[in-house]
Amino acid sequence: MAIGASLIVLFAILGAGALVVTGAGVARFFGADDAADGFPAVRGDQMAYMRRVRMRNLAWAEREAGRRSQLQG
């Protein structure tokens, strides 16, 4: 009983995918600690500031989208 070429290619792709997922899991488990990535810890006031900036930018984008839809509609 011979296995078709398409089935061999499918098995190769599935095997490669399994190898990638396994490798990613091992790297995540044994990888470096996130706290030791060279970036300083984020302070609470900095997080609050960035939240305000994101909300301001979101409000601006919503206003712009509303203006454009009124002009097109």
VMD Tcl script that builds the backbone (N, CA, C; Angstrom):
set m [mol new atoms 219]
animate dup $m
set s [atomselect $m all]
$s set {name element resname resid chain x y z} {
  {N N MET 1 A 0.849 -1.170 0.000}
  {CA C MET 1 A 0.000 0.000 0.000}
  {C C MET 1 A 0.897 1.236 0.000}
  {N N ALA 2 A 0.799 2.035 -0.992}
  {CA C ALA 2 A 1.640 3.219 -1.139}
  {C C ALA 2 A 0.901 4.454 -0.622}
  {N N ILE 3 A 1.648 5.318 -0.003}
  {CA C ILE 3 A 1.095 6.579 0.483}
  {C C ILE 3 A 1.286 7.609 -0.627}
  {N N GLY 4 A 0.248 8.362 -0.901}
  {CA C GLY 4 A 0.324 9.370 -1.951}
  {C C GLY 4 A 1.244 10.524 -1.571}
  {N N ALA 5 A 1.710 11.225 -2.603}
  {CA C ALA 5 A 2.613 12.355 -2.391}
  {C C ALA 5 A 1.935 13.468 -1.593}
  {N N SER 6 A 0.652 13.682 -1.830}
  {CA C SER 6 A -0.077 14.728 -1.101}
  {C C SER 6 A -0.132 14.424 0.389}
  {N N LEU 7 A -0.321 13.149 0.713}
  {CA C LEU 7 A -0.387 12.756 2.116}
  {C C LEU 7 A 0.968 12.923 2.800}
  {N N ILE 8 A 2.030 12.649 2.104}
  {CA C ILE 8 A 3.377 12.835 2.664}
  {C C ILE 8 A 3.632 14.315 2.935}
  {N N VAL 9 A 3.232 15.164 2.006}
  {CA C VAL 9 A 3.404 16.609 2.196}
  {C C VAL 9 A 2.568 17.083 3.388}
  {N N LEU 10 A 1.352 16.580 3.494}
  {CA C LEU 10 A 0.498 16.948 4.626}
  {C C LEU 10 A 1.129 16.535 5.950}
  {N N PHE 11 A 1.651 15.320 6.028}
  {CA C PHE 11 A 2.317 14.862 7.248}
  {C C PHE 11 A 3.552 15.709 7.568}
  {N N ALA 12 A 4.290 16.108 6.553}
  {CA C ALA 12 A 5.470 16.953 6.767}
  {C C ALA 12 A 5.069 18.315 7.328}
  {N N ILE 13 A 4.000 18.887 6.788}
  {CA C ILE 13 A 3.530 20.191 7.281}
  {C C ILE 13 A 3.031 20.074 8.712}
  {N N LEU 14 A 2.253 19.037 8.998}
  {CA C LEU 14 A 1.767 18.837 10.363}
  {C C LEU 14 A 2.907 18.591 11.347}
  {N N GLY 15 A 3.899 17.819 10.938}
  {CA C GLY 15 A 5.053 17.570 11.794}
  {C C GLY 15 A 5.841 18.840 12.061}
  {N N ALA 16 A 6.029 19.664 11.025}
  {CA C ALA 16 A 6.740 20.929 11.208}
  {C C ALA 16 A 5.973 21.856 12.147}
  {N N GLY 17 A 4.650 21.892 12.004}
  {CA C GLY 17 A 3.834 22.721 12.900}
  {C C GLY 17 A 3.932 22.254 14.338}
  {N N ALA 18 A 3.890 20.936 14.535}
  {CA C ALA 18 A 4.017 20.392 15.890}
  {C C ALA 18 A 5.390 20.713 16.477}
  {N N LEU 19 A 6.417 20.646 15.663}
  {CA C LEU 19 A 7.765 20.964 16.126}
  {C C LEU 19 A 7.875 22.437 16.526}
  {N N VAL 20 A 7.276 23.323 15.751}
  {CA C VAL 20 A 7.306 24.756 16.069}
  {C C VAL 20 A 6.564 25.026 17.379}
  {N N VAL 21 A 5.387 24.432 17.537}
  {CA C VAL 21 A 4.608 24.648 18.763}
  {C C VAL 21 A 5.359 24.103 19.979}
  {N N THR 22 A 5.957 22.933 19.845}
  {CA C THR 22 A 6.717 22.351 20.938}
  {C C THR 22 A 7.927 23.220 21.276}
  {N N GLY 23 A 8.632 23.674 20.257}
  {CA C GLY 23 A 9.792 24.540 20.490}
  {C C GLY 23 A 9.412 25.843 21.165}
  {N N ALA 24 A 8.287 26.426 20.753}
  {CA C ALA 24 A 7.830 27.675 21.377}
  {C C ALA 24 A 7.469 27.443 22.843}
  {N N GLY 25 A 6.838 26.314 23.122}
  {CA C GLY 25 A 6.491 26.004 24.509}
  {C C GLY 25 A 7.712 25.810 25.380}
  {N N VAL 26 A 8.704 25.102 24.869}
  {CA C VAL 26 A 9.937 24.891 25.629}
  {C C VAL 26 A 10.667 26.215 25.838}
  {N N ALA 27 A 10.727 27.044 24.800}
  {CA C ALA 27 A 11.399 28.345 24.926}
  {C C ALA 27 A 10.674 29.232 25.924}
  {N N ARG 28 A 9.358 29.179 25.917}
  {CA C ARG 28 A 8.594 29.987 26.869}
  {C C ARG 28 A 8.798 29.493 28.296}
  {N N PHE 29 A 8.862 28.192 28.468}
  {CA C PHE 29 A 9.023 27.630 29.806}
  {C C PHE 29 A 10.423 27.867 30.356}
  {N N PHE 30 A 11.451 27.646 29.532}
  {CA C PHE 30 A 12.827 27.766 29.988}
  {C C PHE 30 A 13.472 29.085 29.604}
  {N N GLY 31 A 12.727 29.967 28.978}
  {CA C GLY 31 A 13.274 31.234 28.502}
  {C C GLY 31 A 13.632 32.178 29.629}
  {N N ALA 32 A 14.137 33.336 29.247}
  {CA C ALA 32 A 14.549 34.345 30.215}
  {C C ALA 32 A 13.342 34.920 30.934}
  {N N ASP 33 A 13.568 35.392 32.126}
  {CA C ASP 33 A 12.526 36.016 32.921}
  {C C ASP 33 A 12.144 37.352 32.285}
  {N N ASP 34 A 10.845 37.662 32.239}
  {CA C ASP 34 A 10.389 38.910 31.641}
  {C C ASP 34 A 10.902 40.125 32.403}
  {N N ALA 35 A 11.102 39.989 33.703}
  {CA C ALA 35 A 11.578 41.120 34.504}
  {C C ALA 35 A 13.042 41.431 34.205}
  {N N ALA 36 A 13.764 40.499 33.641}
  {CA C ALA 36 A 15.186 40.692 33.367}
  {C C ALA 36 A 15.427 41.046 31.898}
  {N N ASP 37 A 14.448 41.687 31.244}
  {CA C ASP 37 A 14.600 41.997 29.827}
  {C C ASP 37 A 15.341 43.303 29.577}
  {N N GLY 38 A 15.784 43.978 30.626}
  {CA C GLY 38 A 16.564 45.196 30.457}
  {C C GLY 38 A 15.727 46.458 30.556}
  {N N PHE 39 A 14.417 46.337 30.627}
  {CA C PHE 39 A 13.562 47.501 30.741}
  {C C PHE 39 A 13.243 47.738 32.209}
  {N N PRO 40 A 13.235 49.002 32.636}
  {CA C PRO 40 A 12.888 49.266 34.035}
  {C C PRO 40 A 11.406 49.012 34.274}
  {N N ALA 41 A 11.057 48.770 35.505}
  {CA C ALA 41 A 9.658 48.538 35.861}
  {C C ALA 41 A 8.856 49.821 35.639}
  {N N VAL 42 A 7.628 49.682 35.194}
  {CA C VAL 42 A 6.771 50.840 34.928}
  {C C VAL 42 A 6.113 51.265 36.225}
  {N N ARG 43 A 6.217 52.553 36.519}
  {CA C ARG 43 A 5.619 53.093 37.735}
  {C C ARG 43 A 4.137 53.350 37.523}
  {N N GLY 44 A 3.405 53.476 38.598}
  {CA C GLY 44 A 1.963 53.708 38.532}
  {C C GLY 44 A 1.597 55.017 37.866}
  {N N ASP 45 A 2.359 56.079 38.149}
  {CA C ASP 45 A 2.033 57.370 37.541}
  {C C ASP 45 A 2.296 57.355 36.037}
  {N N GLN 46 A 3.306 56.620 35.609}
  {CA C GLN 46 A 3.572 56.507 34.178}
  {C C GLN 46 A 2.447 55.728 33.489}
  {N N MET 47 A 1.961 54.674 34.140}
  {CA C MET 47 A 0.854 53.909 33.569}
  {C C MET 47 A -0.396 54.780 33.458}
  {N N ALA 48 A -0.653 55.603 34.461}
  {CA C ALA 48 A -1.826 56.486 34.431}
  {C C ALA 48 A -1.681 57.516 33.306}
  {N N TYR 49 A -0.488 58.060 33.139}
  {CA C TYR 49 A -0.249 59.029 32.072}
  {C C TYR 49 A -0.474 58.400 30.701}
  {N N MET 50 A 0.071 57.210 30.490}
  {CA C MET 50 A -0.091 56.556 29.199}
  {C C MET 50 A -1.553 56.213 28.940}
  {N N ARG 51 A -2.293 55.883 29.977}
  {CA C ARG 51 A -3.727 55.612 29.813}
  {C C ARG 51 A -4.455 56.868 29.360}
  {N N ARG 52 A -4.104 58.029 29.959}
  {CA C ARG 52 A -4.715 59.288 29.536}
  {C C ARG 52 A -4.381 59.592 28.083}
  {N N VAL 53 A -3.133 59.355 27.684}
  {CA C VAL 53 A -2.728 59.612 26.301}
  {C C VAL 53 A -3.508 58.708 25.347}
  {N N ARG 54 A -3.632 57.432 25.681}
  {CA C ARG 54 A -4.381 56.513 24.812}
  {C C ARG 54 A -5.839 56.932 24.700}
  {N N MET 55 A -6.447 57.322 25.807}
  {CA C MET 55 A -7.853 57.743 25.781}
  {C C MET 55 A -8.021 59.031 24.971}
  {N N ARG 56 A -7.085 59.963 25.099}
  {CA C ARG 56 A -7.151 61.198 24.317}
  {C C ARG 56 A -7.026 60.898 22.830}
  {N N ASN 57 A -6.106 60.014 22.466}
  {CA C ASN 57 A -5.943 59.651 21.062}
  {C C ASN 57 A -7.158 58.908 20.535}
  {N N LEU 58 A -7.759 58.063 21.358}
  {CA C LEU 58 A -8.961 57.342 20.946}
  {C C LEU 58 A -10.109 58.319 20.716}
  {N N ALA 59 A -10.269 59.289 21.610}
  {CA C ALA 59 A -11.329 60.288 21.444}
  {C C ALA 59 A -11.103 61.096 20.173}
  {N N TRP 60 A -9.850 61.464 19.901}
  {CA C TRP 60 A -9.538 62.203 18.677}
  {C C TRP 60 A -9.884 61.378 17.444}
  {N N ALA 61 A -9.527 60.103 17.455}
  {CA C ALA 61 A -9.801 59.236 16.311}
  {C C ALA 61 A -11.306 59.070 16.107}
  {N N GLU 62 A -12.062 58.967 17.189}
  {CA C GLU 62 A -13.515 58.853 17.071}
  {C C GLU 62 A -14.119 60.121 16.488}
  {N N ARG 63 A -13.634 61.291 16.909}
  {CA C ARG 63 A -14.129 62.549 16.347}
  {C C ARG 63 A -13.813 62.629 14.859}
  {N N GLU 64 A -12.604 62.268 14.486}
  {CA C GLU 64 A -12.221 62.309 13.070}
  {C C GLU 64 A -13.063 61.348 12.240}
  {N N ALA 65 A -13.310 60.162 12.769}
  {CA C ALA 65 A -14.122 59.192 12.042}
  {C C ALA 65 A -15.546 59.709 11.891}
  {N N GLY 66 A -16.072 60.373 12.898}
  {CA C GLY 66 A -17.417 60.939 12.821}
  {C C GLY 66 A -17.506 62.033 11.788}
  {N N ARG 67 A -16.489 62.893 11.716}
  {CA C ARG 67 A -16.468 63.965 10.714}
  {C C ARG 67 A -16.418 63.387 9.314}
  {N N ARG 68 A -15.607 62.393 9.122}
  {CA C ARG 68 A -15.462 61.810 7.777}
  {C C ARG 68 A -16.755 61.130 7.349}
  {N N SER 69 A -17.433 60.453 8.289}
  {CA C SER 69 A -18.671 59.774 7.907}
  {C C SER 69 A -19.765 60.803 7.603}
  {N N GLN 70 A -19.755 61.961 8.276}
  {CA C GLN 70 A -20.740 62.999 7.983}
  {C C GLN 70 A -20.476 63.613 6.618}
  {N N LEU 71 A -19.208 63.787 6.262}
  {CA C LEU 71 A -18.886 64.362 4.957}
  {C C LEU 71 A -19.229 63.410 3.834}
  {N N GLN 72 A -19.054 62.106 4.056}
  {CA C GLN 72 A -19.312 61.126 3.007}
  {C C GLN 72 A -20.799 60.805 2.904}
  {N N GLY 73 A -21.522 60.912 4.006}
  {CA C GLY 73 A -22.933 60.494 4.048}
  {C C GLY 73 A -23.834 61.514 3.540}
}
mol reanalyze $m
mol bondsrecalc $m
mol representation Tube
mol addrep $m
